[in-house]
Amino acid sequence: MSTRNPRQTTIGDWTGKHFFAATELAKLPGMPQTAAEIEKLAQQQGWRVRPYAGTPEYYFGDFPRATKEYFLTRQAANQPEVTA
């Protein structure tokens, strides 16, 4: 039986979420300042959305480039150093 979180995926040693609530995204690089503004932007731009525990969550692939780069850079910084 798997104990993996269904909100996450694992690719090699990288584990990351695919969907985020607007409250998690507010004030990040490339994002508006409030959850309401993010929800409006997501609707205007047609971001993929799914309900999770009564809260809409938005797909990482639809985020602005600056937001994606923020997450990927942050994730890379948390990876263990690879030695040959």
Secondary structure, DSSP 8 states (H G I E B T S, - for coil): -----TTEEEETTEEEESEEEHHHHTTSTTS-SSHHHHHHHHHHHT--EEEETTEEEEEGGGS-HHHHHHHHHHHHHTS-----
